[in-house]
Amino acid sequence: MNQPQRALGTFLEHARKADVLGQCTVGPQFRIQGDDYAVLELGPGDSLFTAVIARSLGASKTWLVDAGSFATIAIQAYAKLIHYLGEQGYRVPRMESAETAWDILKDCQAEYLSEGVASLARVSSSSVDYCFSNAVLEHIPKGDFPLLAAELVRVMKPDGVSVHRVDLKDHLGGHLNNLRFAEVTWEGDLFRKSGFYTNRIRYKEMVALFDKAGFDCQFPRVVRWETLPTPRVKLDEAFRDLSDDDLLVSGFDVVLRRKR
């Protein structure tokens, strides 16, 4: 997400699924619908580009929440993004007085919160219009996921919408090898602190957690393997009896709205 074209494309792709964009009558740009509009990104990763993109699209406030301070603060990266957005016809923040990435965040009315799920406590209730993440939810620690779902319900406005792309493949070979390990091993410090940790919450279980928290779920995209990429006999017994229908889901997009 530190490449301008990719960052903008990802933002627009998810925003279209959420139906939060309206095309301008002049120029190629899109604009977020509404004047008082707040955006939340979970897991911005190696850049804070979403803050600039959201501001260019008309957002009045942006929160970027991550599990650590992973994003680049090199102002040259943000200057490159702003130049790219300007070339595409978007209204971009002025940079004349910006000396650091933090100046740009301030100009964009954005906050970078880097204490994981606990950071959401700093976001006011019913304040977020649009939330999104891209291959992030599978990395939320398993024990924190119910809190994440509850916090998302709390911070979203009654008519807000949340869109998430979830990758259920193991993050080593793209199969189901992460399901081979017992819970006590996988959730131990060694694996939890590794770069390939995923929470192993499967499709139906994640849907049930969001439903229990108070979300209606829609699925514009569900991707399945044709056959199990890892033999069932090699899976830990906690996963061995799951249905093929559940195990064959390798990823999905989910659109969340608070239940009426």
TIPA-316885 format. One record per residue (C-alpha): x, y, z; residue in three letters. Coordinates in steps of 0.001 Angstrom, whole numbers, plus 500000, padded with zeros to 6 digits. Example, Ala and Ser with C-alpha at 12.3 -4.5 7.8 and 13.67 -1.06 7.14 Angstrom:
2
512300495500507800ALA/513670498940507140SER/
This chain:
260
500000500000500000MET/502984502353499643ASN/502491502571495864GLN/500139505456494937PRO/498327503693492100GLN/497762500534494124ARG/496668502440497240ALA/494107504484495306LEU/492871501424493417GLY/492398499435496624THR/490539502279498316PHE/488199502759495342LEU/487592499030494896GLU/486353498600498456HIS/484492501925498493ALA/482541500864495402ARG/481498497659497163LYS/480276499810500046ALA/478474502155497630ASP/479922505242499303VAL/481120507016496160LEU/479377509363493808GLY/481061510394490576GLN/481709514103490043CYS/480112515835487104THR/483468517411486209VAL/486713515498485782GLY/487613511852486437PRO/487512512073490199GLN/485130510486492653PHE/483786512076495815ARG/482567510552499036ILE/478880511254499538GLN/478137513672502372GLY/479930516607503998ASP/480628515314507526ASP/482200512016506561TYR/484604509910508648ALA/486747507011507429VAL/488434504234509421LEU/491106501937507993GLU/492182498828509863LEU/495764497798509188GLY/497204500543506957PRO/500519498682507010GLY/503522500345505412ASP/501925503693504546SER/499314506184505712LEU/498216506922502160PHE/494552506344502990THR/494524509569505013ALA/495508511595501937VAL/493234509657499579ILE/490213509960501869ALA/490811513698502280ARG/491126514129498516SER/487781512366498131LEU/486076514665500626GLY/486417512909503996ALA/486372515228506997SER/488129512809509381LYS/490211509620509083THR/491481507129511642TRP/494183504614510742LEU/494478501758513245VAL/497316499236513317ASP/499100496902515731ALA/502329498909515571GLY/503999501901513929SER/504807500198510640PHE/504064503040508205ALA/506733505054506434THR/507083508655507573ILE/509284509684504630ALA/507636512844503334ILE/508860512057499817GLN/506466509092499686ALA/503487511334500476TYR/504655513987498035ALA/504690511292495338LYS/501146510261496261LEU/499861513836496229ILE/501473514421492832HIS/499854511237491481TYR/496413512153492805LEU/496717515610491275GLY/497558514065487910GLU/494412511932488177GLN/492260515017488748GLY/491677514755492486TYR/491673517671494891ARG/494763517167496997VAL/495918518660500301PRO/498354521546500054ARG/501890520654501074MET/503645524021501079GLU/504006524162504869SER/504334520411505478ALA/507763519378506708GLU/506931515882507974THR/504395513123507387ALA/502779514149510678TRP/502114517621509229ASP/500339515972506320ILE/498241513817508669LEU/497256516933510597LYS/496275518728507384ASP/494173515691506434CYS/492414515636509838GLN/493787512121510356ALA/494976510146513389GLU/497365507188513375TYR/496613504804516260LEU/499080501951516671SER/497974499877519661GLU/495895497324517782GLY/492288496617518696VAL/492729498593521931ALA/493193501721519796SER/489536501637518808LEU/488646502795522322ALA/489909506222521208ARG/487336506403518405VAL/484016507929519453SER/480834505869519330SER/478694506218516192SER/481324508367514486SER/482496506309511464VAL/480707506349508130ASP/482990503993506254TYR/485511501415507464CYS/487638499078505388PHE/490555496668505564SER/492506494665503007ASN/493809491234504112ALA/493955492335507768VAL/491172490607509718LEU/492863487213509492GLU/495824488678511428HIS/493820489957514403ILE/494779487822517423PRO/492094485204517901LYS/491319486286521457GLY/490848489893520326ASP/488429489196517495PHE/485158489343519486PRO/486288492707520914LEU/487138493936517420LEU/483666493007516151ALA/482000494684519136ALA/484120497823518760GLU/483283498079515060LEU/479589497963515881VAL/480109500670518505ARG/482098503115516342VAL/480019502794513165MET/477203505252512566LYS/473750503612512337PRO/473861503901508536ASP/477635503323508269GLY/479170500537506215VAL/482272498420506694SER/484014496414503949VAL/486753493848504499HIS/488788491522502284ARG/489787488393504191VAL/492487485932503083ASP/492030482511504715LEU/495034480820503094LYS/498105480109505176ASP/500631482905504734HIS/503528480639503854LEU/502478478573500849GLY/498908479680500228GLY/497334476424501407HIS/495925475240504754LEU/499178474338506483ASN/498377476704509359ASN/495556474318510316LEU/498003471489510998ARG/498985472799514422PHE/497297472376517784ALA/495805475507519356GLU/498291475578522230VAL/501203475594519765THR/499781478023517230TRP/498660480583519804GLU/501950480373521710GLY/504474483202521670ASP/506630481681518924LEU/503900481603516308PHE/501913484595517575ARG/504960486827517095LYS/505870485406513693SER/505218487227510443GLY/502964484440509198PHE/500513484315512117TYR/496823484199511255THR/493996483649513711ASN/492672480607511772ARG/489075481792512195ILE/487315480140509297ARG/484645481635507064TYR/481517480466508896LYS/482979481192512325GLU/483938484741511354MET/480480485340509927VAL/478942484059513173ALA/481135486419515233LEU/480047489429513190PHE/476405488354513370ASP/476608487950517149LYS/478207491397517487ALA/475250492993515687GLY/476128493148511992PHE/474198492116508910ASP/476650490502506484CYS/476733490490502692GLN/479307488713500543PHE/480029490258497137PRO/483017487943496660ARG/483733484418497915VAL/486729482492496519VAL/486980478702496841ARG/489510476038496035TRP/488223473239493810GLU/489807470649496101THR/491390470848499555LEU/494984472068499087PRO/496097470324502290THR/494859466761502984PRO/492222466637505690ARG/494105463854507496VAL/497019466248508076LYS/494891468919509749LEU/494718469259513515ASP/491683467515514963GLU/490097470902515765ALA/489700471496512010PHE/489546467958510645ARG/485778467641511027ASP/484861470970509433LEU/482747470658506306SER/484295470824502851ASP/482066473813502183ASP/483815475734504975ASP/487386474532504411LEU/487271475173500661LEU/486754478924501176VAL/490162480534500582SER/489014484130500910GLY/486060486476500785PHE/484877490065500873ASP/482289490969503476VAL/480133494091503692VAL/478919494854507214LEU/476033497073508289ARG/474617497442511763ARG/471406495536512309LYS/468307497692512438ARG/
